[in-house]
Amino acid sequence: MNGFVLAGGRSTRMGRDKALLPYAGRPLIAHAVDLLKMAGVEPHIVGARPDLAAYAPVIEDLHPGCGPLGGIEAALAASSSELNLFLPVDLPLLPAAFLRYLLQRAEISGADATMPTWGGGPEPLCAIYCRDLLAGIRESLASGNYKVMHAVENAVRPSEVDLFSVEAVAATRDDWPLDPPLRRWFQNLNTPAELALVS
Ligand SMILES: Nc1nc2c(ncn2[C@@H]2O[C@H](COP(=O)(O)OP(=O)(O)OP(=O)(O)O)[C@@H](O)[C@H]2O)c(=O)[nH]1
């Protein structure tokens, strides 16, 4: 299975490139690529980032400037896998055990999209998408709608989206790590203040 770190963002809120931002002594991109490897998927980086090629093969967006949806399009277009795991570059506290669960869940359910919700909201950049979503995603891009959630809903029938609550699943599992605590797993680092909170 292929895994993709979305790394083509502009990091305007952080004020410096998030992919190369040091966290626990290593750049965020290194954490994200290692997370994919620990989950057992083949890592790739998506975005106009030839400077990150030492970490994993880089795939450039086919339609730059469309945000993460442009990265998802390029990844699905290049992928040889039926199922594809996506991760943003700025979630260093997410445990590999959760990604392994996500993969297992997608393989068992056969859903076209497998997506966690956390704190009541969907996490469409930390999700598994079937390659067949490409056509629907391209329709959204062509119509100028770059919202990932909208594009996924457009690309699949609701019955084919497996949207599940991380908190509800966590309550049933005793093999998920307690450190970092669940409330921090999806804490993405958008601003210097958010970075300071986890440093
Ligand atoms: N491939 C690709 N990835 C993107 C693009 N825009 C954002 N991303 C990635 O998507 C994830 C979430 O992006 P955000 O943090 O919301 O956006 P950002 O542009 O990095 O940061 P801001 O400029 O502060 O909004 C990050 O991992 C980004 O690197 C894009 O145009 N192409």
The ligand as an ORCA input file, in Angstrom:
! r2SCAN-3c Opt
* xyz 0 1
  N       0.643     18.760     -2.008
  C       0.080     19.819     -1.418
  N      -0.039     19.846     -0.071
  C      -0.610     20.940      0.494
  C      -1.046     22.050     -0.262
  N      -1.563     22.972      0.596
  C      -1.446     22.450      1.827
  N      -0.855     21.219      1.781
  C      -0.549     20.349      2.911
  O      -1.763     20.038      3.579
  C      -1.567     20.007      4.987
  C      -2.507     21.006      5.654
  O      -2.190     22.277      5.161
  P      -2.420     23.562      6.036
  O      -1.583     23.482      7.257
  O      -3.875     23.757      6.230
  O      -1.929     24.680      5.030
  P      -0.504     25.296      4.836
  O      -0.532     25.935      3.496
  O       0.599     24.322      5.086
  O      -0.430     26.391      5.984
  P      -1.140     27.856      5.978
  O      -0.494     28.623      4.871
  O      -0.816     28.403      7.327
  O      -2.606     27.629      5.757
  C      -0.098     20.319      5.221
  O       0.561     19.094      5.384
  C       0.310     21.035      3.958
  O       1.686     20.900      3.644
  C      -0.892     21.999     -1.687
  O      -1.238     22.940     -2.432
  N      -0.338     20.859     -2.204
*
